[in-house]
Amino acid sequence: MGLSSTEGQVTHGYRETTTFNPGVMGNDKPMAVTREFWYSTYLAVNLISIVDEPMTGKQVFTVKELSTAEPDPSFFEVPADYKVIDRLNE
């Protein structure tokens, strides 16, 4: 599908379609399931995933408010009242 940009990241899109023959899943006509993904090689994650199935409908999963800045160091601080208890050597 080519290249695009999602949340400021270059993404590569690809789509896969699976068609089920009549009678395979209780269907009387061919049934197509489509999955579309927009993948960021820099982040190694899909930023958009679209799944379209006749049985469940269309579902769209999109990354929002993406930041590639360094996280706040306070997120990784051990709480002051945290205590390690060694149960193996008691």
N, C-alpha and C positions, 0 to 999 in steps of 0.2 A: 504494500500500500504506500510505502514511501516514508519520508521524513516529515515531522511536524514539530511544534513546540508546545509543551504543556508546563504551566507554572514556571516558565523561563528555562526549562530543560529541553534539550533536543531529544525527541523520542522517535523510535522506529515503529511503524504500525504494521501489524500483520493480522490476517483474518483466516479462520478455518471454518469450513462449513461441512457438516455431516448430514447426509440425507438418509433417512430410514425408509426402506421399501414398505409398501402397503402391507398391513397385517403383522408387522414386527412388534409394534407396541400398541396394538388395538386400533391402529389408524387405518382408514380405508383409502387414503391417498398418500403419496410420498410426503414425508415430514422432514423439514430442514431445521437444523440447529446451527446457529451461527455464533461464533465467539470471536471477538475483536479485542486486540491488546495493543496498547501504546507503551513501549518499553524504553526506559532510559538506561543506556549502557553505563553512563557515569554513576548512577545510583544503584544499578543492578536490581531494578524493581519496575513493575508495571505501574504507570501513573494513571492509566485509564484502562478499565476492563469492562467490556460490554458483552453480555450474554443474552441471546434472544432465542428462547425455546417456546414452542407452541403450548406446552403443558404448564409452564410457570410464568410466561410473559417475558418482557424485556427488563433486565436489571443492569444498571449502570453504576460502576464503582469508580470514583474519581478522587485523586489526592488533591486536597485543598490547602492553601496557606503553607506551602513548602518553603523551608529555609535551609540553606546549606551552610549557614554561618556556624561557628563554634558554639556549642551549647554553654549555658551559664554553668560555671564550675560548682555552684551551690547545689545543683542537682545530684552531684556525686559525693557530697560531704556526708560523712557518717554522723548520725544524730548524736548530740552530746550525751544523752542518757543511754546510749547503746552499749551493751555489755556482751562480751564473748564468754560463753560458758563451755568449758571442756568437759563433756560428760564421759569421755573415754578414760580419763585419768583420775576420776573421783574415787 
